[in-house]
Amino acid sequence: MAQYELLLPKMGESVAEATIIKWVKQPGDMIEMDDTVLEIATDKVDSEVPSPIAGKLIKQLFKEDEVVQVGTVIAIIETDSSATEDAAVVTQTTEEPVIESIPGTEQLVSTDAVRSAVKDSSSDRFYSPLVKNIATQENIDISELDTISGTGAEGRLTKDDLLNYIQNKKGGVSSMPSVSQTAKTGEPVAVVNVPANNSGAQPAKPASQPLTSVSGGDEIIEMDRMRKLIAEHMVMSKQTSPHVTSFVEADVTNLVLWREKVKNSFEKRENEKITFTPLFIEAVAKAIKDYPMINVSVNGNQIIKKKDINIGMAAALPSGNLIVPVIKNADQFNLVGLTKSVNDLAKRARISKLKPDETQNGTFTLTNVGSFGNVMGTPIINQPQVAILAVGAIKKKPAVLETEFGDVIAIRHMMFLSLSYDHRVVDGALGGSFVRRVADYLENWDLNREI
C-alpha cells in the first residue's frame, strides 16, 4: 500500500487560496476516482475537489472553515502503489503555485505556516500564518488586528490589508484608510472607514447579541456566506462611486422578429437555444469599441483603460443569490460563439459548477431585469468597473413612426435600457451617448441577417 497526497488544485491565475466549507468524505471512507472529496469556496464561487485516484481517505489535514493555499496538501489517501505512480505522473504536469514575494518578509514564511491557517484562541477572526507572522514582527497584537478592516473572503484580513495598514501607520496616516487601496491585481478595493470616537481611539467591538424575535412570530434567517459577500460588495460600491443612471427607450421590433424567425432553425442546427442575452452582449461590445472610456477602472487619481472587453452577465441562482460569470474578450466572438458561451455559463452557474476564473476580471456588466418582468432598474456598479447596463422587459406598446407619408401610430416592441455609471470618471455626455449607441445597435438590427 502507498499514500497519496491530495493537493488543493490550481483554480485560476488570480486565485491563490480557498476556504474549506465541507468535507464530503470522512477518514475511513473509500473513494473512487473523480469522487468529490471536499467542497471549497473562493471569494465568489463554490467548487468541488475530486480525487484523481481511488483509495481510502485516511487523514484530513485541515478543518472546515480553514483557509488553504493553492498547492498545499489537504488530505492523505491510501492506495495501491501502481495507482499512486499513475497519479504522480499527473501531478508532475501540474503547474506549481507561485507564492508572491513580499520585500522584508521572506523569512516569515515556513512550510508549517503555509500548511495551516490557525484560529487564535483570543479572537473570533481567522488570520493566516503569514498575516500573524507579519503582525508579530511589527509588534501588532490580536486586539489591534481585530480593528483592521479586511477585503478577503467574509471580511478576512489579507496580507495586502495588513501591509497597507502598517505603511499608513508608519507614515502617520489614519490607521483606517477610507479611500481605494490597490489589490494584487492593481485594481482598487474599497475599505469601509470606521469612525473614531472623540478621544481618537477606534470604537470597541459591540458585544454579540442573541437573536430574538420581538413579536414571537417573526423568523430570523442567518445570511449565508454568498449573501454576506454580496451585501458587503454592494455597500462598498455605493460608498466608492457616485452613481448616476441614464435611461433610453429602444424600439427592438426588428430584433424580436429576427429572433422569432431564426430560433427554431438555430436550435436544430446548433443544439442550443438563442436568447436575447447574446444579442444584447454583442451590441454592448460594439458600443464599448465606439466609447472605450466606458471600459475603465479607477485607481486613486489614475484611470486604467482596459485593453480587453470582458462582459459579465448577472445570473440569479436558485438560492436567490446573484453571481456574475464573465465572457472574456466578448468582442472577438461571433453570435454563435456568444450564444454558446452565454448558455454554458448560465447553466453551470445554476448548478454551482463555475470555475473561480470565470467570475473574475470583468470590465463591464449586463443585467437583465426584464427576466423578472421589470421594465427598468437602477443597478449598482460591480466594482472596480465603472458602468453596468440593465435591460428591461420587452413590451408591446403603441409608438409613433415617421414615414414618407407622415406620422403613424403602430404597435411596436419597446424596451428600456438603464445605464448606471461612476460619475467620478464617466460624465453624463459619455454615459448618455454610450447607452444611446447600444440602443441604436439593437434598433437597427438587420432582419435578413444570416447566422
Secondary structure, 3 states (H helix, E strand, C coil): CEEEEEECCCCCCCCCEEEEEEECCCCCCEECCCCEEEEEECCCCEEEEECCCCEEEEEECCCCCCEEECCCEEEEEEECHHHHHHHHHHHHCCCCCCCCCCCCCHHHCCHHHHCCCCECCCCCCECCHHHHHHHHHCCCCHHHHCCCCCCCHHHCCCHHHHHHHHHHHHCCCCCCCCCCEECCCCCEECCCCCCCCCCCCCCCCCCCCCCCCCCCCCCCCCCCHHHHHHHHHHHHHHHHCCEEEEEEEEECHHHHHHHHHHHHHHHHHHCCCCCCHHHHHHHHHHHHHHCHHHCEEEECCEEEECCCCCEEECEECCCCCEECCEECCHHHCCHHHHHHHHHHHHHHHHCCCCCHHHHCCCCEEEEEHHHHCCCCCCCCCCCCCCEEEEECCCEEEEEEEEECCEEEEEEEEEEEEEEEEECCCCCHHHHHHHHHHHHHHHHCCCCCCCC
